[in-house]
Amino acid sequence: MNSIQIFGPFCTGTNLITKILKQNINEPLNMQWEGHTHIWKHTIRLNHLENCIKKNKNTLFICMFRPLYEWIASIRKKQYNIKWDKHIKHQCTLRNLKWKTIIDLYNNYYSNYKYLIENYDNVIFVNYYKLLDNATVKTYIKNKLAPFPLTIKSDDNINTILQHPAKKHGKSVQNANEALLKKKLINKQLKNTKEKKIMDKLVNTSIIQYFTKQ
């Protein structure tokens, strides 16, 4: 591996994983700031993603995963390039592409990533919330990088990174603990609600199973 490219929808920890890897991998790698090493990290067109992978066989591609409920809450807070009225069953657009609902956009992103991971050895995924646990994050990242092989510095600063915002733009949480508390709050607020039932009905359950079982 001579470079790393991040893929991920908005609000999935792409800046956090970039900051962690850029500052803590031992091996010399090309990794552009915020993860846009070869293409825009939020690209959703499968043919563009796949062409990039085919052209860059010595690049490690990391797809960021964030569960649906928390992702929806974050997109409601800051939508970036997504045009959406925040109603769970209404249409949304991203760069002139349209989806029937915001959940269809989510399904599209992760169906693409699942396909790429299953078909290319240099594509993996990282679960955003696995990065937020100070006690286990280093082991989690080491295990993800081990097949390539890439290593983390013994004097890493990962826990220090987790104590600060991962980005300056948008409406970022201030630290990992705040992100974990918000996750609990979101799930508590959604429990037994009509909106949660709609989300559970519309989401591609095979995606959730695939990205949470590993």
Rosetta blueprint (number, residue, H / E / L):
1 M L
2 N L
3 S E
4 I E
5 Q E
6 I E
7 F E
8 G L
9 P L
10 F L
11 C L
12 T L
13 G L
14 T H
15 N H
16 L H
17 I H
18 T H
19 K H
20 I H
21 L H
22 K H
23 Q H
24 N H
25 I E
26 N L
27 E L
28 P L
29 L L
30 N E
31 M L
32 Q L
33 W H
34 E H
35 G H
36 H L
37 T L
38 H L
39 I L
40 W L
41 K L
42 H L
43 T L
44 I L
45 R L
46 L H
47 N H
48 H H
49 L H
50 E H
51 N H
52 C H
53 I H
54 K H
55 K H
56 N L
57 K L
58 N L
59 T E
60 L E
61 F E
62 I E
63 C E
64 M E
65 F E
66 R L
67 P L
68 L H
69 Y H
70 E H
71 W H
72 I H
73 A H
74 S H
75 I H
76 R H
77 K H
78 K L
79 Q L
80 Y L
81 N L
82 I E
83 K E
84 W E
85 D L
86 K L
87 H L
88 I L
89 K L
90 H L
91 Q L
92 C E
93 T E
94 L E
95 R L
96 N L
97 L E
98 K E
99 W E
100 K L
101 T L
102 I H
103 I H
104 D H
105 L H
106 Y H
107 N H
108 N H
109 Y H
110 Y H
111 S H
112 N H
113 Y H
114 K H
115 Y H
116 L H
117 I H
118 E H
119 N H
120 Y L
121 D L
122 N L
123 V E
124 I E
125 F E
126 V E
127 N E
128 Y H
129 Y H
130 K H
131 L H
132 L L
133 D L
134 N L
135 A L
136 T L
137 V H
138 K H
139 T H
140 Y H
141 I H
142 K H
143 N H
144 K H
145 L H
146 A L
147 P L
148 F L
149 P L
150 L L
151 T L
152 I E
153 K L
154 S L
155 D L
156 D L
157 N L
158 I H
159 N H
160 T H
161 I H
162 L H
163 Q L
164 H L
165 P L
166 A L
167 K L
168 K L
169 H L
170 G L
171 K L
172 S L
173 V L
174 Q L
175 N L
176 A H
177 N H
178 E H
179 A H
180 L H
181 L H
182 K H
183 K H
184 K H
185 L H
186 I H
187 N H
188 K H
189 Q H
190 L H
191 K L
192 N L
193 T L
194 K H
195 E H
196 K H
197 K H
198 I H
199 M H
200 D H
201 K H
202 L H
203 V L
204 N L
205 T H
206 S H
207 I H
208 I H
209 Q H
210 Y H
211 F H
212 T H
213 K L
214 Q L
